[in-house]
Amino acid sequence: MGKLSKMFFPSVGALLLTGCVDFLAVSGADTPEGGLYHLQKNGATQIVRSSKLNCLVRDESSDRLYASANRQGRDRDRTGAIVVIDKVPPLGEIEAVQTVTSGGRTPCHVALSPEGDFLYCANYSSGSFAEMKICDGRIAGKPRIVRHTGHGVLPRQKSPHPHFVGFDPAGKRLFVCDLGCDRIFVYDRAPGEGIKTPAAAELVLPPGSGPRHLVFAPDGNTLYVANELDSTVMSFVRDPRSDKWRPGVSRPTLTAGAKREGNYPGAIKIADDGRHFFVANRGDDSVAVFAAAADGEFRLVRTVPSGGEFPSDLLLLNGGKTLAVGHLKGGGVTLFDWDAAKRTLTPSGRCAVPKCAALCE
């Protein structure tokens, strides 16, 4: 977590964590309990009060934070917001220093450009994503809005619904998962200028998949996408010579015999070596453990109870030896010891964070 250590709200909840623990948790509660929590071995502390937060990204060069919020205060048109969280002199306390429009409804994911000069936000309900210029740590000017078109085959897919924005490991392209269109849109970018439109490529998934979040293998030539609507993970493989992506394989996030109805895969995170990745099963309330192989192949090793209700986000800590799981319903963050050799997750601690929507190191 680095510099973000000044805490000024009372500790909350029972903390029973062990090992190297230092990370942030977002509470999406629309009450005074909502906001940002700092989790350490000896306590969990609310460091920023802000309602309806749902995603968080940290600028590693400055420790400045950017969060998305479902709406701006009590705004009746339900337009979303971006909240900038920074240290304030002279004491260096952490506060929300800027709140601006996200440019659309229901913002749900944020990402920074590799240089930290642009912020991107997926506006789920508006079928768009926003590009925002950052100057001196603050968002400057109005957001640039990029709208998607299309639809899928299911009731939730009557219009586009961007759910994820993120760059490939090389930082050359922005990938946008659109749950409503069953597509991943790929945008080239010009450093210092932002992304180029229209999309340079579209990765097409099976009808009714509902792509939510994705991760890349370390070399950037394979990606894995968690599909919310059909409880699957699908891989795509890039040909380094042609720079084109092709479909790989698709696998369920649940074990044989488990009910897909009422299950909605969410977060997906990958180990640094790319040999394993994890998917949060919201509804089944489990974490799926996958083993990855060459050429986009992978297999489900097991599912493990997540230790709470509706696991919303995952975070690998402690050099990949610890997996944190945040739960949206009922709240709480569970820690697991990860043994890569045995491919096992063993519960090692739990703390109370109300309506935990996201985690960030």
Secondary structure, DSSP 8 states (H G I E B T S, - for coil): -TT-----S-B-S-EE--SS-EEEEEE--SSTT-EEEEEETTEEEEEEE-TTEEEEEEETTTTEEEEEESSSTT-TT-EEEEEEEEEETTTTEEEEEEEEEEEEESEEEEEE-TTSSEEEEEETTTTEEEEEEEETTEEEEEEEEEE-----SSGGGSS--EEEEEE-TTSSEEEEEETTTTEEEEEEEETTTEE-SS-SEEEE--TT--EEEEEE-TTSSEEEEEETTTTEEEEEEEETTTTEEEEEEEEESS-TT---TT-EEEEEEE-TTSSEEEEEEETTTEEEEEEE-GGG-EEEEEEEE-SSEEEEEEEEEGGGTEEEEEEEES--EEEEEEETTTTEEEEEEEE--TTEEEEE-
